Amino acid sequence: MEKEKEMGNPNPIKIGITIGDINGVGPEVIIKALSDSRLFLDCTPVIYGSTKVISFYKKALNEIEFNYQSIKDASELHVRKINVINVWNDEVEITPGTPSEASGKYAIQSLEKAAQDLASGKIDVLVTAPFSKEAVAKSGFLFTGHTEYLAEMSGVPEALMVLVSSSLRVALVTVHVPIKDVAALLTKDKIMKKIAAFEDSLKKDFALVKPKIAVLGLNPHAGENGKLGQEEKEIITPAIQTCKAEGKLVFGPFAADGFFGSTARNQFDGVLAMYHDQGLAAFKAISFEDGVNFTAGLPIVRTSPDHGTAYDIAGKNEASESSFRSAIYLAMDIFKNRKFVKGINSNPLAIGKHEGDRSERDN
């Protein structure tokens, strides 16, 4: 038994890792996170990027022991070892802390190759290092972020961004849109769809049987009964009431400041925020070290750290790998939960003909 435990999972999860912006902290946090060999009990990581980039940052982190295998294709993975696929073979100028069109181009190439392998089943889950939206846009990337790209790749109209930590799960109704446009984008139907997607994810991805969801208001003090805005009365509350009538455990709308500032959040399995900073500012203040960005509502599993490229500390050996390591573990947990939930629901017990016959005999 002990020997089996040491060997780990007989079928380790194949984790694809995109390198992100090569001039940001992505390569550094990847190396630091994967230097913990305990990860390999349950997974086989494959980095989509360049051995030259990895070698550059490995030298900058010379106190870290980091050995990897260079492979041409994900079908050649070395089990329970770090694998690196050279997505490009260009001579790359690496300038930590300085975003460029080239760094954006390589981030896109890494994502596209990993997404192809994920779609074809060569890897099981995807963990993405951060890239600069500005840099990738200069390189022709037509999406506002990973979430939107992966949603289109999966054929899903709209994904759900969920920020996850050990004590908090926050989902967003609107994501990368200007504040001035948020109110106009909120509709009863949109909020109901987000609640349904969030509930489904909490059940399928986190194995919660009957999750409780708190919904935040849009305006200060959740509108103060219409004195500070009508969205709560006209849109958010009707959406909550309809979802309750459908049997969902949904509550609110809550004033965001008071909600996050109290222990009330501990009574819920998830929190639905109306816009990006309403949910993420509080989440990062509470859970920055171990926070993870999870893209729910997709047939694939994708996670990422909850921080960006952090150009100001790139290449200085100052970046913490905690969030990236948490992203790896969460991806594995969700992959396992989906298999478990699918398994227990695949053959539900049904009343057979012989049971009906027995009841007739009893009469």
C-alpha positions in Angstrom: 0.0 0.0 0.0 2.8 2.4 0.9 4.6 1.6 -2.3 1.5 2.3 -4.3 1.0 5.6 -2.5 4.6 6.6 -3.3 4.1 5.8 -7.0 1.1 8.0 -7.2 -1.8 7.9 -9.7 -1.3 5.1 -12.2 -2.8 7.4 -14.8 -1.4 10.8 -14.1 -3.3 13.8 -15.5 -1.7 15.3 -18.5 -1.4 19.1 -17.9 -0.8 21.4 -20.7 0.9 24.7 -19.6 1.1 27.7 -21.9 4.2 29.9 -21.3 2.3 33.2 -21.5 4.3 36.4 -22.2 8.0 35.5 -22.3 8.9 38.9 -20.9 6.5 38.6 -17.9 6.6 36.5 -14.8 5.0 33.5 -16.5 8.1 31.4 -17.2 9.4 32.2 -13.7 6.3 31.0 -11.8 6.0 28.0 -14.0 9.6 26.9 -13.2 9.1 27.6 -9.5 5.8 25.8 -9.3 7.1 22.7 -11.1 10.2 22.5 -9.0 8.0 20.8 -6.4 8.3 17.2 -7.4 5.3 16.2 -5.3 3.2 17.4 -8.2 4.3 14.5 -10.3 2.6 12.0 -8.2 -0.7 12.9 -9.9 0.3 14.7 -13.1 2.6 14.9 -16.1 3.2 18.6 -17.1 4.0 19.7 -20.7 5.0 23.3 -21.3 4.1 24.8 -24.6 6.9 27.4 -25.4 10.6 27.2 -26.0 13.5 25.4 -24.3 15.6 28.5 -25.0 13.1 30.6 -22.9 13.0 28.0 -20.2 16.8 27.8 -20.1 17.1 31.6 -19.9 14.8 31.8 -16.8 16.3 28.7 -15.3 19.7 30.4 -15.2 18.2 33.4 -13.6 16.8 31.2 -10.9 20.0 29.2 -10.5 19.2 28.0 -7.0 16.2 26.0 -8.2 16.6 22.4 -9.4 14.6 22.1 -12.6 15.1 19.3 -15.1 13.0 18.8 -18.2 12.6 16.7 -21.3 12.4 18.3 -24.8 9.8 16.7 -27.0 8.4 17.4 -30.4 4.8 16.3 -29.8 2.5 15.7 -26.8 2.1 12.1 -27.8 5.8 11.6 -26.7 5.3 12.7 -23.1 7.6 11.4 -20.4 5.3 10.3 -17.6 5.7 12.2 -14.3 8.5 14.4 -15.8 8.5 18.0 -17.0 8.1 18.1 -20.8 8.7 21.1 -23.0 7.5 21.4 -26.6 9.2 23.9 -28.9 6.3 25.7 -30.4 8.7 27.9 -32.3 12.4 27.7 -33.1 13.1 31.4 -33.7 16.0 33.2 -32.1 14.1 35.1 -29.4 15.3 38.3 -27.7 14.1 38.0 -24.1 13.7 41.3 -22.3 12.1 40.8 -19.0 9.8 43.6 -18.0 9.3 44.9 -21.5 6.2 43.8 -23.5 6.5 43.6 -27.2 4.7 42.5 -30.3 7.0 39.5 -30.5 6.2 38.4 -26.9 2.5 38.7 -27.8 3.0 36.6 -30.9 4.7 33.8 -29.0 2.1 33.9 -26.3 -0.6 33.3 -29.0 1.3 30.5 -30.6 1.7 28.8 -27.3 -2.0 29.1 -26.6 -3.1 27.9 -30.0 -0.8 24.8 -30.0 -1.9 23.8 -26.5 -5.6 24.4 -27.4 -5.2 22.1 -30.4 -3.7 19.3 -28.3 -6.4 19.8 -25.7 -9.1 19.5 -28.4 -7.5 16.3 -29.8 -7.2 14.7 -26.4 -3.4 14.7 -26.2 -3.6 16.6 -22.9 -6.3 16.5 -20.3 -6.4 20.1 -18.9 -4.9 23.5 -19.6 -3.2 25.9 -17.2 -2.3 29.2 -18.8 0.4 31.7 -17.7 -0.6 35.3 -18.1 -0.1 37.4 -21.2 -0.6 41.1 -22.0 -3.8 41.9 -23.7 -2.1 44.9 -25.4 0.8 42.8 -26.6 -1.4 40.0 -28.1 -3.7 42.6 -29.7 -0.7 44.0 -31.6 0.0 40.5 -32.9 -3.5 40.1 -34.3 -5.2 38.3 -31.5 -8.9 39.1 -31.9 -10.1 38.2 -28.4 -10.1 40.2 -25.2 -8.6 37.3 -23.3 -8.1 33.6 -22.8 -11.7 33.1 -21.7 -13.2 34.5 -24.9 -10.8 32.6 -27.1 -11.4 29.2 -25.4 -15.2 29.8 -25.4 -15.2 30.2 -29.2 -12.8 27.3 -29.6 -15.2 25.1 -27.6 -18.3 26.3 -29.6 -19.8 27.9 -26.4 -21.5 31.3 -26.9 -20.3 32.6 -23.6 -18.1 31.2 -20.8 -18.2 32.0 -17.1 -15.2 33.5 -15.3 -14.9 32.1 -11.8 -12.2 33.1 -9.3 -11.5 30.3 -6.8 -9.6 30.1 -3.6 -9.8 27.8 -0.5 -12.4 30.0 1.0 -14.2 31.9 -1.8 -15.7 31.4 -5.3 -16.6 34.5 -7.2 -18.2 34.5 -10.7 -18.9 37.4 -13.0 -21.9 38.5 -15.0 -19.9 40.9 -17.2 -16.1 40.6 -17.6 -13.9 42.7 -19.8 -16.2 45.7 -20.5 -15.9 49.4 -19.5 -17.8 50.4 -16.4 -19.9 52.8 -18.3 -21.4 49.9 -20.3 -22.1 47.5 -17.5 -25.6 48.7 -16.5 -26.8 48.5 -20.2 -25.5 45.0 -20.5 -27.5 43.7 -17.5 -30.7 41.9 -18.3 -32.9 39.5 -16.3 -32.2 36.8 -18.9 -28.4 37.3 -18.8 -28.3 37.2 -15.0 -30.5 34.0 -14.9 -28.2 32.3 -17.5 -25.1 33.2 -15.4 -26.8 31.9 -12.2 -27.7 28.6 -14.0 -24.1 28.3 -15.4 -22.6 29.0 -12.0 -24.9 26.4 -10.3 -24.1 23.8 -12.9 -20.3 24.4 -12.4 -20.6 24.2 -8.7 -22.3 20.9 -9.0 -20.2 19.4 -11.8 -16.8 21.0 -11.2 -16.8 21.2 -7.4 -19.1 18.2 -6.6 -21.6 20.3 -4.5 -25.0 18.7 -4.5 -27.2 21.7 -3.8 -25.0 24.9 -3.9 -26.0 28.2 -2.3 -25.3 31.3 -4.4 -25.2 34.9 -3.2 -25.9 37.5 -5.9 -24.5 41.1 -5.5 -26.3 44.2 -6.5 -25.0 46.7 -9.0 -25.3 50.0 -7.2 -24.1 51.2 -3.8 -26.1 49.7 -0.9 -27.8 47.4 -3.5 -29.7 50.4 -4.8 -31.2 51.5 -1.5 -34.7 50.5 -2.5 -34.5 52.4 -5.7 -33.0 55.6 -4.3 -29.5 54.8 -5.8 -30.6 53.0 -9.0 -33.3 50.8 -10.4 -31.3 47.8 -11.6 -31.8 45.8 -8.4 -35.6 46.3 -8.4 -36.2 45.9 -12.2 -33.6 43.3 -13.2 -31.5 41.6 -10.5 -34.3 40.8 -8.0 -36.7 39.4 -10.6 -33.9 37.2 -11.9 -33.2 35.9 -8.4 -36.9 35.3 -7.7 -37.4 33.3 -11.0 -34.4 31.2 -10.2 -35.7 30.5 -6.7 -39.0 29.4 -8.2 -37.0 26.9 -10.3 -35.6 25.4 -7.1 -32.2 27.1 -7.0 -30.7 28.3 -3.7 -30.1 31.8 -4.8 -30.1 34.8 -2.5 -29.7 38.6 -2.7 -29.1 41.1 -4.0 -26.5 42.0 -1.4 -24.5 45.2 -1.2 -21.0 44.3 -2.3 -19.1 46.2 0.3 -21.0 44.9 3.3 -21.1 41.4 1.9 -17.3 41.0 1.5 -16.6 42.9 4.7 -18.5 40.4 6.8 -18.6 36.7 7.5 -21.8 36.4 5.5 -19.8 35.1 2.5 -18.9 32.0 4.5 -22.6 30.9 4.3 -22.5 30.5 0.5 -20.8 28.2 -2.0 -20.4 30.9 -4.6 -20.9 34.7 -5.1 -22.1 36.2 -8.4 -20.8 39.7 -9.0 -22.2 42.1 -11.7 -18.8 43.3 -13.1 -15.1 42.7 -13.1 -13.7 44.9 -10.3 -16.7 44.5 -8.0 -15.9 40.8 -7.7 -12.1 40.7 -8.3 -11.0 43.6 -6.1 -12.5 42.0 -3.1 -11.4 38.5 -4.1 -7.8 39.5 -4.6 -7.7 41.4 -1.3 -8.9 38.3 0.5 -7.3 35.5 -1.5 -4.4 36.9 -3.6 -1.8 34.4 -2.7 -3.8 31.2 -3.6 -6.4 32.6 -6.0 -7.1 30.9 -9.3 -9.0 32.0 -12.4 -11.2 29.2 -13.7 -13.1 29.3 -17.0 -16.4 27.5 -16.2 -19.1 26.5 -18.7 -16.8 24.8 -21.1 -16.3 21.2 -22.1 -12.6 21.6 -21.3 -10.8 22.4 -18.0 -8.8 25.6 -18.0 -7.3 27.5 -15.0 -4.7 30.2 -14.6 -3.2 32.2 -11.8 -5.2 35.3 -10.7 -2.4 37.7 -11.4 -1.1 39.3 -14.6 2.2 39.6 -16.3 3.7 41.7 -13.5 6.3 43.3 -15.7 7.6 45.4 -12.9 9.1 42.3 -11.2 9.7 40.1 -14.2 13.2 38.5 -14.2 14.0 39.6 -10.7 13.2 36.3 -8.9 10.5 38.1 -6.9 7.3 36.5 -8.3 5.4 34.1 -6.1 4.4 30.8 -7.6 1.6 30.1 -5.1 -1.2 31.1 -7.4 0.2 29.1 -10.3 0.7 26.0 -8.2 -2.9 26.4 -6.9 -4.0 26.7 -10.6 -2.4 23.3 -11.3 -4.0 21.6 -8.3 -7.4 23.1 -9.1 -7.3 21.9 -12.7 -6.6 18.4 -11.4 -9.4 18.6 -8.8 -11.9 19.7 -11.4 -10.9 17.1 -13.9 -11.3 14.4 -11.2 -14.7 15.9 -10.0 -16.1 15.9 -13.5 -15.2 12.2 -13.9 -16.7 11.4 -10.5 -19.9 13.3 -11.1 -20.3 11.9 -14.6 -19.7 8.4 -13.2 -22.3 8.6 -10.4 -24.9 10.0 -12.8 -24.3 7.7 -15.7 -26.4 4.8 -14.4 -29.1 6.1 -12.2 -31.2 3.5 -10.5 -34.6 3.1 -12.2 -37.7 1.2 -11.1 -37.6 -2.0 -13.1 -40.5 -4.0 -14.3 -39.9 -6.7 -11.7 -40.4 -4.1 -8.9 -43.8 -3.1 -10.4 -44.8 -6.7 -10.6 -43.9 -7.2 -6.9 -46.0 -4.2 -5.8 -49.0 -5.7 -7.8 -48.4 -9.1 -6.0 -48.3 -7.3 -2.6 -51.8 -5.9 -3.4 
